[in-house]
Amino acid sequence: MGDRLIYLLAQLSPRERGLILLLGVVVVPLAVVMLGVLPRLDAREAARTSAFEAEAMLAWVAGQVEALPPEGLTAAPETAAAAPIGISGIEQSLVREDLRGVVSELAARPDGGIDLDFEAVAFERLTNWLYFTSPEWGYRIVSFRIERAEPGLVTGSFVLEAAE
């Protein structure tokens, strides 16, 4: 095999052998770097940026929690649970606050609860709506997920269950 390669290279002109050497020494390693290494470096940088943004969001949320007044963190006095207002009551509160247009799902669950999903909405508008209307719902939030959609906007998903 080695003799055959030497014979083939001997048949080539010095210029052709130089081009093959250039191909092996410069072009192939450059292709490996451009096609293999650089995309991974870009993905790594994107992951670092995403992690930094997540840490910044966590710090911001922690700062917002610290800024809450102490009375906002104490347990509410025992009162009779309000009767669940149902999907139409929640929808009316969304319309009142001009949030109905950003709701992607408002559906009844078989257990009497409600699924509520928001498209991109300003975080402050969503939290204000939750803060001011949730005491009159007659529901409690069983689970929720809030994710950043773009700067200043979040998407939200809530599962509500009738309070007892």
MARGU-351429 format. One line per field, with one value per atom (N, C-alpha, C): residue number from 0; residue in one letter; x, y, z. Coordinates in steps of 0.05 Angstrom, whole numbers, padded with zeros to 5 digits. Example, Ala and Ser with C-alpha at 12.3 -4.5 7.8 and 13.67 -1.06 7.14 Angstrom:
// MARGU-351429
num	c(0:0:0:1:1:1)
residuo	c(A:A:A:S:S:S)
xx	c(00264:00246:00264:00257:00273:00258)
yy	c(-00114:-00090:-00066:-00045:-00021:00001)
zz	c(00156:00156:00156:00142:00143:00157)
END
This chain:
// MARGU-351429
num	c(0:0:0:1:1:1:2:2:2:3:3:3:4:4:4:5:5:5:6:6:6:7:7:7:8:8:8:9:9:9:10:10:10:11:11:11:12:12:12:13:13:13:14:14:14:15:15:15:16:16:16:17:17:17:18:18:18:19:19:19:20:20:20:21:21:21:22:22:22:23:23:23:24:24:24:25:25:25:26:26:26:27:27:27:28:28:28:29:29:29:30:30:30:31:31:31:32:32:32:33:33:33:34:34:34:35:35:35:36:36:36:37:37:37:38:38:38:39:39:39:40:40:40:41:41:41:42:42:42:43:43:43:44:44:44:45:45:45:46:46:46:47:47:47:48:48:48:49:49:49:50:50:50:51:51:51:52:52:52:53:53:53:54:54:54:55:55:55:56:56:56:57:57:57:58:58:58:59:59:59:60:60:60:61:61:61:62:62:62:63:63:63:64:64:64:65:65:65:66:66:66:67:67:67:68:68:68:69:69:69:70:70:70:71:71:71:72:72:72:73:73:73:74:74:74:75:75:75:76:76:76:77:77:77:78:78:78:79:79:79:80:80:80:81:81:81:82:82:82:83:83:83:84:84:84:85:85:85:86:86:86:87:87:87:88:88:88:89:89:89:90:90:90:91:91:91:92:92:92:93:93:93:94:94:94:95:95:95:96:96:96:97:97:97:98:98:98:99:99:99:100:100:100:101:101:101:102:102:102:103:103:103:104:104:104:105:105:105:106:106:106:107:107:107:108:108:108:109:109:109:110:110:110:111:111:111:112:112:112:113:113:113:114:114:114:115:115:115:116:116:116:117:117:117:118:118:118:119:119:119:120:120:120:121:121:121:122:122:122:123:123:123:124:124:124:125:125:125:126:126:126:127:127:127:128:128:128:129:129:129:130:130:130:131:131:131:132:132:132:133:133:133:134:134:134:135:135:135:136:136:136:137:137:137:138:138:138:139:139:139:140:140:140:141:141:141:142:142:142:143:143:143:144:144:144:145:145:145:146:146:146:147:147:147:148:148:148:149:149:149:150:150:150:151:151:151:152:152:152:153:153:153:154:154:154:155:155:155:156:156:156:157:157:157:158:158:158:159:159:159:160:160:160:161:161:161:162:162:162:163:163:163)
residuo	c(M:M:M:G:G:G:D:D:D:R:R:R:L:L:L:I:I:I:Y:Y:Y:L:L:L:L:L:L:A:A:A:Q:Q:Q:L:L:L:S:S:S:P:P:P:R:R:R:E:E:E:R:R:R:G:G:G:L:L:L:I:I:I:L:L:L:L:L:L:L:L:L:G:G:G:V:V:V:V:V:V:V:V:V:V:V:V:P:P:P:L:L:L:A:A:A:V:V:V:V:V:V:M:M:M:L:L:L:G:G:G:V:V:V:L:L:L:P:P:P:R:R:R:L:L:L:D:D:D:A:A:A:R:R:R:E:E:E:A:A:A:A:A:A:R:R:R:T:T:T:S:S:S:A:A:A:F:F:F:E:E:E:A:A:A:E:E:E:A:A:A:M:M:M:L:L:L:A:A:A:W:W:W:V:V:V:A:A:A:G:G:G:Q:Q:Q:V:V:V:E:E:E:A:A:A:L:L:L:P:P:P:P:P:P:E:E:E:G:G:G:L:L:L:T:T:T:A:A:A:A:A:A:P:P:P:E:E:E:T:T:T:A:A:A:A:A:A:A:A:A:A:A:A:P:P:P:I:I:I:G:G:G:I:I:I:S:S:S:G:G:G:I:I:I:E:E:E:Q:Q:Q:S:S:S:L:L:L:V:V:V:R:R:R:E:E:E:D:D:D:L:L:L:R:R:R:G:G:G:V:V:V:V:V:V:S:S:S:E:E:E:L:L:L:A:A:A:A:A:A:R:R:R:P:P:P:D:D:D:G:G:G:G:G:G:I:I:I:D:D:D:L:L:L:D:D:D:F:F:F:E:E:E:A:A:A:V:V:V:A:A:A:F:F:F:E:E:E:R:R:R:L:L:L:T:T:T:N:N:N:W:W:W:L:L:L:Y:Y:Y:F:F:F:T:T:T:S:S:S:P:P:P:E:E:E:W:W:W:G:G:G:Y:Y:Y:R:R:R:I:I:I:V:V:V:S:S:S:F:F:F:R:R:R:I:I:I:E:E:E:R:R:R:A:A:A:E:E:E:P:P:P:G:G:G:L:L:L:V:V:V:T:T:T:G:G:G:S:S:S:F:F:F:V:V:V:L:L:L:E:E:E:A:A:A:A:A:A:E:E:E)
xx	c(00016:00000:00017:00038:00056:00071:00079:00094:00076:00051:00032:00027:00025:00021:00046:00069:00094:00095:00087:00088:00068:00044:00024:00034:00047:00057:00081:00097:00119:00110:00086:00075:00065:00061:00051:00074:00067:00087:00092:00115:00120:00098:00085:00063:00040:00033:00010:00016:00041:00048:00047:00054:00052:00023:00006:-00023:-00035:-00027:-00036:-00026:-00001:00010:-00005:-00011:-00027:-00054:-00066:-00093:-00092:-00072:-00070:-00062:-00045:-00035:-00052:-00065:-00080:-00110:-00119:-00148:-00163:-00153:-00167:-00168:-00146:-00149:-00167:-00166:-00183:-00213:-00219:-00246:-00255:-00238:-00245:-00251:-00235:-00240:-00266:-00270:-00294:-00320:-00319:-00343:-00348:-00327:-00330:-00327:-00306:-00299:-00315:-00316:-00330:-00360:-00375:-00403:-00406:-00388:-00390:-00383:-00364:-00358:-00381:-00395:-00419:-00440:-00445:-00465:-00458:-00432:-00423:-00427:-00422:-00426:-00456:-00473:-00502:-00511:-00501:-00508:-00499:-00475:-00466:-00484:-00491:-00509:-00536:-00546:-00572:-00570:-00549:-00545:-00542:-00528:-00525:-00552:-00568:-00595:-00613:-00611:-00626:-00618:-00592:-00582:-00592:-00591:-00600:-00630:-00646:-00675:-00679:-00664:-00667:-00660:-00639:-00631:-00653:-00665:-00686:-00710:-00718:-00741:-00736:-00711:-00704:-00706:-00697:-00699:-00727:-00744:-00773:-00786:-00778:-00789:-00780:-00755:-00745:-00758:-00767:-00780:-00809:-00820:-00848:-00850:-00872:-00876:-00880:-00871:-00874:-00903:-00922:-00950:-00959:-00946:-00953:-00944:-00926:-00916:-00929:-00944:-00957:-00982:-00990:-01014:-01039:-01056:-01081:-01099:-01115:-01132:-01152:-01159:-01177:-01204:-01212:-01238:-01250:-01275:-01288:-01279:-01273:-01265:-01287:-01280:-01300:-01308:-01333:-01343:-01328:-01320:-01305:-01322:-01309:-01324:-01326:-01312:-01315:-01299:-01300:-01285:-01295:-01321:-01332:-01324:-01323:-01314:-01285:-01268:-01240:-01237:-01253:-01251:-01260:-01280:-01289:-01267:-01253:-01231:-01208:-01203:-01183:-01191:-01216:-01226:-01224:-01231:-01230:-01202:-01182:-01154:-01141:-01156:-01147:-01125:-01129:-01110:-01122:-01147:-01160:-01146:-01135:-01122:-01097:-01084:-01059:-01063:-01088:-01093:-01095:-01078:-01079:-01096:-01100:-01118:-01132:-01157:-01174:-01194:-01188:-01204:-01209:-01233:-01241:-01226:-01219:-01206:-01228:-01224:-01244:-01249:-01229:-01231:-01244:-01253:-01266:-01247:-01222:-01202:-01202:-01182:-01180:-01151:-01147:-01121:-01121:-01099:-01098:-01070:-01067:-01041:-01041:-01019:-01015:-00993:-00998:-00977:-00959:-00943:-00924:-00940:-00935:-00949:-00928:-00932:-00914:-00916:-00894:-00892:-00908:-00905:-00918:-00948:-00958:-00988:-00998:-00984:-00992:-00993:-00971:-00970:-00990:-00995:-01015:-01043:-01049:-01075:-01078:-01056:-01057:-01061:-01046:-01047:-01074:-01086:-01111:-01136:-01135:-01159:-01159:-01137:-01137:-01152:-01153:-01169:-01199:-01209:-01238:-01245:-01225:-01230:-01246:-01237:-01247:-01230:-01207:-01189:-01162:-01146:-01118:-01101:-01077:-01058:-01044:-01049:-01036:-01008:-01006:-00979:-00978:-00954:-00951:-00923:-00921:-00895:-00894:-00875:-00871:-00843:-00843:-00817:-00814:-00790:-00784:-00789:-00805:-00810:-00790:-00788:-00769:-00766:-00748:-00744:-00770:-00776:-00800:-00825:-00825:-00849:-00844:-00865:-00864:-00887:-00885:-00907:-00914:-00939:-00946:-00966:-00964:-00983:-00991:-01017:-01027:-01047:-01047:-01068:-01081:-01107:-01123:-01141:-01145:-01161:-01180:-01205:-01224:-01215:-01215:-01207:-01229:-01220:-01239:-01241)
yy	c(-00024:00000:00025:00026:00049:00052:00030:00032:00044:00036:00046:00076:00085:00114:00129:00119:00132:00133:00112:00111:00132:00134:00154:00182:00187:00214:00221:00200:00205:00212:00203:00210:00239:00251:00279:00299:00322:00344:00356:00370:00383:00402:00415:00434:00418:00395:00379:00367:00359:00348:00370:00395:00417:00423:00422:00427:00405:00380:00358:00362:00371:00377:00400:00421:00443:00434:00416:00406:00391:00374:00358:00374:00394:00409:00433:00446:00470:00466:00456:00456:00436:00412:00392:00401:00409:00419:00443:00461:00484:00476:00456:00447:00434:00419:00407:00429:00450:00471:00486:00492:00508:00492:00466:00450:00435:00431:00416:00432:00448:00461:00487:00504:00530:00528:00509:00507:00499:00482:00474:00498:00514:00538:00557:00560:00578:00567:00540:00528:00532:00529:00533:00561:00580:00609:00614:00603:00606:00594:00571:00559:00576:00588:00605:00630:00641:00665:00658:00635:00626:00622:00610:00606:00632:00651:00678:00691:00690:00702:00689:00662:00648:00657:00660:00669:00698:00715:00742:00743:00726:00725:00715:00695:00685:00706:00721:00743:00765:00771:00791:00782:00756:00746:00746:00738:00739:00768:00787:00815:00824:00815:00823:00811:00786:00773:00789:00797:00812:00839:00850:00876:00875:00851:00849:00857:00870:00878:00853:00854:00830:00820:00839:00830:00814:00818:00802:00773:00768:00741:00725:00739:00725:00710:00691:00676:00693:00690:00705:00695:00712:00703:00682:00664:00643:00654:00651:00660:00637:00638:00617:00619:00597:00597:00606:00624:00634:00611:00612:00592:00596:00574:00577:00593:00612:00629:00617:00595:00581:00595:00582:00592:00619:00623:00649:00672:00667:00687:00694:00674:00680:00695:00686:00700:00729:00735:00762:00779:00767:00782:00787:00768:00772:00794:00795:00816:00843:00844:00869:00880:00863:00871:00872:00867:00867:00846:00823:00801:00777:00779:00756:00750:00770:00766:00750:00749:00734:00706:00699:00672:00652:00632:00612:00588:00584:00562:00569:00565:00568:00545:00523:00499:00487:00474:00460:00433:00425:00399:00379:00354:00334:00335:00343:00343:00369:00386:00411:00434:00429:00451:00465:00482:00497:00498:00495:00499:00526:00542:00569:00574:00580:00585:00612:00626:00653:00652:00667:00672:00694:00706:00727:00750:00756:00777:00790:00816:00830:00817:00811:00798:00813:00839:00855:00854:00855:00853:00826:00805:00778:00776:00785:00782:00800:00824:00842:00829:00817:00804:00781:00765:00743:00753:00774:00784:00795:00811:00824:00808:00787:00772:00745:00733:00706:00703:00723:00719:00715:00725:00723:00699:00684:00662:00639:00631:00606:00582:00588:00567:00572:00551:00554:00544:00555:00548:00522:00501:00475:00474:00483:00483:00506:00516:00537:00536:00548:00551:00577:00594:00619:00619:00625:00625:00651:00660:00684:00679:00695:00692:00710:00735:00754:00776:00794:00814:00828:00826:00839:00823:00801:00785:00756:00744:00716:00701:00674:00657:00643:00637:00625:00602:00583:00560:00555:00554:00550:00528:00512:00492:00501:00506:00516:00493:00492:00472:00486:00476:00489:00488:00511:00512:00500:00488:00474:00487)
zz	c(00000:00000:00000:00017:00019:-00007:-00020:-00045:-00067:-00066:-00086:-00083:-00058:-00053:-00062:-00056:-00065:-00095:-00108:-00138:-00149:-00137:-00146:-00142:-00120:-00114:-00133:-00140:-00158:-00186:-00193:-00219:-00222:-00198:-00198:-00202:-00212:-00214:-00187:-00184:-00158:-00149:-00168:-00161:-00150:-00162:-00153:-00125:-00121:-00095:-00074:-00081:-00062:-00055:-00075:-00070:-00052:-00056:-00039:-00010:-00007:00019:00032:00017:00027:00036:00020:00027:00053:00057:00081:00106:00102:00125:00132:00113:00119:00116:00094:00088:00106:00109:00125:00155:00167:00195:00197:00178:00178:00176:00159:00157:00183:00196:00222:00242:00243:00262:00255:00230:00222:00225:00219:00219:00246:00261:00286:00311:00313:00337:00341:00321:00324:00330:00317:00326:00355:00365:00393:00411:00403:00419:00420:00397:00396:00414:00413:00431:00460:00466:00494:00503:00486:00493:00496:00479:00482:00509:00516:00542:00565:00563:00585:00587:00564:00564:00577:00569:00580:00610:00619:00648:00663:00650:00663:00665:00644:00644:00665:00668:00688:00717:00721:00747:00752:00732:00735:00742:00728:00734:00762:00771:00798:00819:00813:00832:00832:00809:00808:00824:00820:00835:00865:00872:00901:00912:00896:00904:00907:00889:00890:00915:00922:00946:00971:00972:00994:00997:00974:00975:00984:00985:00994:01023:01030:01058:01075:01100:01117:01119:01120:01123:01098:01076:01052:01054:01073:01076:01098:01114:01137:01126:01141:01133:01136:01117:01118:01141:01153:01174:01163:01180:01172:01165:01140:01131:01115:01112:01097:01068:01056:01028:01010:00991:00972:00954:00945:00926:00899:00886:00861:00841:00827:00809:00781:00776:00751:00728:00705:00682:00674:00674:00665:00684:00709:00728:00724:00720:00714:00688:00668:00642:00645:00661:00665:00678:00697:00710:00690:00672:00651:00632:00625:00607:00621:00646:00662:00662:00664:00665:00637:00616:00588:00584:00596:00593:00577:00569:00555:00529:00515:00489:00491:00514:00516:00529:00534:00545:00522:00522:00501:00509:00535:00543:00569:00570:00593:00592:00607:00604:00631:00632:00657:00658:00682:00686:00696:00691:00700:00731:00746:00775:00786:00768:00776:00777:00770:00770:00743:00739:00714:00705:00679:00666:00654:00659:00649:00639:00613:00600:00588:00592:00580:00559:00538:00518:00529:00513:00522:00534:00559:00573:00592:00597:00616:00643:00655:00681:00702:00702:00723:00720:00695:00691:00701:00695:00703:00733:00746:00776:00790:00779:00790:00788:00765:00762:00782:00785:00804:00832:00840:00867:00874:00856:00863:00859:00842:00836:00849:00856:00867:00894:00911:00936:00931:00909:00904:00886:00877:00858:00871:00894:00906:00896:00885:00876:00889:00889:00898:00875:00873:00851:00860:00846:00852:00840:00815:00803:00783:00778:00759:00747:00724:00710:00696:00702:00689:00676:00650:00636:00620:00617:00602:00573:00560:00531:00516:00523:00512:00533:00530:00551:00559:00585:00596:00594:00579:00575:00585:00595:00604:00593:00594:00588:00615:00619:00645:00641:00658:00658:00687:00692:00719:00720:00741:00747:00772:00771:00793:00803:00830:00842:00861:00863:00880:00909:00923:00951:00968:00989:01007:01034)
END
